[in-house]
Structure formats: structure tokens, C-alpha cells
Amino acid sequence: MRTIEDYRLIRRIKAGDPEAWEDLVNKYYNQIFSFCVRRCLGNRTVAADLTQDIFLKVIENIENYKFNGKFFNYLFTITVNVCNNYYNKKKLTPYELDEEVINVGSEIIVANLITQENKNQIQLALNALPAIQREALILKYYHDFKVKTIAKITKTSVPTSQSRIYQGLRKLKELLDREEFKND
């Protein structure tokens, strides 16, 4: 259903319908912003800037978009690339996360891994992971992408994506088992 709606929206955009742009942004803004917030270690200002950059890239490239896959995957490929480019240019420092950042997205992540840890501790541990593992975990558990799709978005092989998820979960568990992450 999402694919058909996206197809119609993009056809309207290509036909010059300005309201279609607004519909597209409204449809996907929160998901893209949520990914960027997590990817930027909770820095909402940088995440907002990156989200704008992402939608500008979509605007610049929409005429070249071909309907040979899900638009959502195409959008997340741009999102991952913009975030990675930002990280390659600048070194970010971790920010103290507020409760609103933690509540964005799915509560499923790592619930089976360590159920006694609260969301803040999980997010702080997630922030401590290497960027490629954090990115893979965010795509998998916060945005419910399949490993094959994650591989396509991140331009890696399926085994590499699986490894990043596995290693990320293993490191996340190790971090959460440390004394500074345990509840008192």
C-alpha cells in the first residue's frame, strides 16, 4: 500500500504539484528525523539540519528517481549517505539525551536482550557503539528493515550487515553489563 501511495505522490511531484512535496515531507519527516537524532547521538539541532539536507537531496534528485523499488528504501539510502557524509566531515561529541529522544521510535530494541535496562541506558550504550554498528541496529530495530534492505541502504553485503548487527548487539550487551550501566 505504501508503495502505491508513494508512486502516486512522486508522479504528482514530477508533474509539478507543490502540495505533493508537502505530503511527501509530512509522510516521512518524523521517521527520517528520528533516525538522524539517533545517528547524531541525540543532538536534535544537527538532526534537524541533516533532515533538511536529506529532503533537499530528494528534491534535487526526484526527477531521476525510477520506480524500481520502494521509495522508502531510496529515501533511507539518501538518509544514511547524508549522515555518513556529515560524520566523515565532523567529529561529533555525545550529548546528554533527553527523555523525548529516547521515546522516538520502537520500544522493541533490545527488549529481549536486557529487559531490566531502561531506555536511557540503552540509548547511552547505543551511542557508545561504533557508527557502523549503531547505524545497522537503528535500521534493524528502530525502523524494522530486513538485513537484505539494510545491506542495500548501507551499500554493503548481506553478511557484512548481519555481522554489524550481531557484533553491535554483542557489544551493546557487554556495555549494558558494565557496572556504570546497571540500575542501583
C-alpha positions as CSV (number, residue, x, y, z in Angstrom):
1,M,0.0,0.0,0.0
2,R,2.8,2.4,0.9
3,T,4.5,1.7,-2.5
4,I,1.3,2.7,-4.4
5,E,0.9,5.8,-2.4
6,D,4.5,6.8,-2.9
7,Y,4.2,6.1,-6.6
8,R,1.2,8.5,-6.8
9,L,2.9,11.1,-4.8
10,I,6.1,11.0,-6.9
11,R,4.1,11.2,-10.1
12,R,2.3,14.3,-8.7
13,I,5.7,15.8,-7.8
14,K,7.2,15.1,-11.2
15,A,4.1,16.7,-12.7
16,G,4.8,19.9,-10.7
17,D,2.3,19.6,-7.9
18,P,3.7,21.6,-5.0
19,E,1.3,20.1,-2.5
20,A,2.7,16.7,-3.3
21,W,6.1,17.8,-1.9
22,E,4.4,18.8,1.4
23,D,2.6,15.5,1.5
24,L,5.8,13.6,1.0
25,V,7.7,15.5,3.7
26,N,4.8,15.1,6.1
27,K,4.7,11.4,5.4
28,Y,8.3,10.7,6.1
29,Y,9.7,13.6,8.1
30,N,9.3,12.0,11.6
31,Q,10.9,8.7,10.6
32,I,13.9,10.4,8.9
33,F,14.3,12.9,11.8
34,S,14.1,10.0,14.3
35,F,16.9,8.1,12.5
36,C,19.0,11.3,12.4
37,V,18.5,12.0,16.1
38,R,19.8,8.5,17.0
39,R,22.6,8.7,14.4
40,C,23.7,12.0,15.8
41,L,23.8,10.8,19.4
42,G,20.8,12.8,20.4
43,N,21.8,16.1,19.0
44,R,18.4,17.4,17.8
45,T,19.8,20.5,16.2
46,V,22.2,18.6,13.9
47,A,19.5,16.0,13.3
48,A,17.1,18.7,12.1
49,D,19.7,20.2,9.8
50,L,20.5,16.8,8.4
51,T,16.8,16.0,7.9
52,Q,16.5,19.3,5.9
53,D,19.6,18.3,3.8
54,I,18.1,14.9,3.1
55,F,14.8,16.3,1.8
56,L,16.8,18.9,-0.3
57,K,18.7,16.0,-1.8
58,V,15.4,14.3,-2.6
59,I,14.1,17.4,-4.3
60,E,17.3,17.7,-6.3
61,N,17.2,14.1,-7.5
62,I,13.5,13.3,-7.7
63,E,13.4,13.7,-11.5
64,N,16.0,10.9,-11.8
65,Y,14.1,8.6,-9.4
66,K,12.9,5.4,-11.1
67,F,10.2,3.2,-9.7
68,N,12.3,0.1,-9.4
69,G,12.0,-0.4,-5.7
70,K,10.4,1.0,-2.6
71,F,10.7,4.8,-2.3
72,F,11.1,4.4,1.5
73,N,14.4,2.4,0.8
74,Y,15.6,5.0,-1.6
75,L,14.9,7.7,1.0
76,F,16.7,5.8,3.7
77,T,19.7,5.3,1.3
78,I,19.9,9.1,1.0
79,T,19.5,9.5,4.7
80,V,22.3,7.1,5.6
81,N,24.6,8.7,3.0
82,V,23.9,12.2,4.2
83,C,24.5,11.2,7.9
84,N,27.7,9.3,6.9
85,N,29.0,12.3,4.9
86,Y,28.4,14.6,7.9
87,Y,30.2,12.2,10.2
88,N,33.1,12.0,7.8
89,K,33.4,15.8,7.8
90,K,33.0,16.4,11.5
91,K,33.6,14.6,14.8
92,L,30.6,14.8,17.0
93,T,30.6,14.6,20.7
94,P,27.9,12.7,22.7
95,Y,25.2,14.8,24.1
96,E,23.1,14.1,27.2
97,L,19.9,12.6,25.9
98,D,16.5,13.9,27.0
99,E,13.6,11.6,27.5
100,E,11.9,12.8,24.3
101,V,14.8,11.5,22.2
102,I,14.6,8.1,23.9
103,N,10.8,7.8,23.3
104,V,11.1,8.3,19.5
105,G,10.5,5.1,17.6
106,S,10.1,1.5,18.5
107,E,10.5,0.2,22.1
108,I,11.3,-3.3,20.9
109,I,15.0,-2.7,20.5
110,V,17.0,-4.9,22.8
111,A,13.9,-5.6,25.0
112,N,14.7,-9.3,24.7
113,L,18.4,-8.7,25.2
114,I,18.3,-6.9,28.6
115,T,14.8,-6.3,29.8
116,Q,15.9,-4.7,33.2
117,E,17.7,-1.8,31.5
118,N,15.8,1.4,31.0
119,K,15.6,3.2,27.6
120,N,18.1,5.9,28.6
121,Q,20.7,3.3,29.5
122,I,20.1,1.5,26.2
123,Q,20.4,4.8,24.2
124,L,23.6,5.8,26.0
125,A,25.1,2.3,25.4
126,L,23.9,2.5,21.7
127,N,25.7,5.9,21.4
128,A,29.0,4.2,22.6
129,L,28.9,1.7,19.7
130,P,31.0,2.3,16.5
131,A,28.9,4.2,14.0
132,I,28.5,1.3,11.5
133,Q,27.1,-1.0,14.2
134,R,24.9,1.7,15.7
135,E,23.6,2.5,12.2
136,A,22.8,-1.1,11.5
137,L,21.0,-1.6,14.8
138,I,19.0,1.6,14.4
139,L,17.8,0.5,10.9
140,K,17.0,-3.0,12.1
141,Y,15.3,-2.4,15.5
142,Y,14.0,1.1,15.3
143,H,12.9,1.1,11.6
144,D,12.3,-2.7,11.1
145,F,14.3,-3.0,8.0
146,K,15.3,-6.5,6.9
147,V,19.0,-7.4,6.7
148,K,18.9,-7.5,2.9
149,T,17.4,-4.0,2.8
150,I,20.0,-2.7,5.4
151,A,22.8,-4.1,3.1
152,K,21.3,-2.3,0.2
153,I,20.9,1.0,2.1
154,T,24.4,0.9,3.5
155,K,25.9,-0.4,0.3
156,T,27.4,-3.5,2.0
157,S,26.9,-7.2,1.6
158,V,24.2,-9.1,3.5
159,P,26.9,-11.0,5.5
160,T,28.5,-7.7,6.4
161,S,25.2,-6.2,7.6
162,Q,24.5,-9.4,9.6
163,S,27.9,-9.2,11.2
164,R,27.4,-5.5,12.1
165,I,24.1,-6.3,13.7
166,Y,25.5,-9.3,15.6
167,Q,28.6,-7.5,16.7
168,G,26.6,-4.4,17.7
169,L,24.2,-6.5,19.8
170,R,27.1,-8.3,21.4
171,K,28.9,-5.0,22.2
172,L,25.6,-3.5,23.4
173,K,25.1,-6.4,25.8
174,E,28.7,-6.0,27.1
175,L,28.2,-2.3,27.6
176,L,24.9,-2.8,29.4
177,D,26.5,-5.4,31.7
178,R,29.1,-2.9,32.9
179,E,28.6,-1.5,36.4
180,E,28.1,2.1,35.2
181,F,25.0,1.0,33.2
182,K,23.4,-1.2,35.9
183,N,20.5,0.1,37.9
184,D,21.1,0.8,41.5
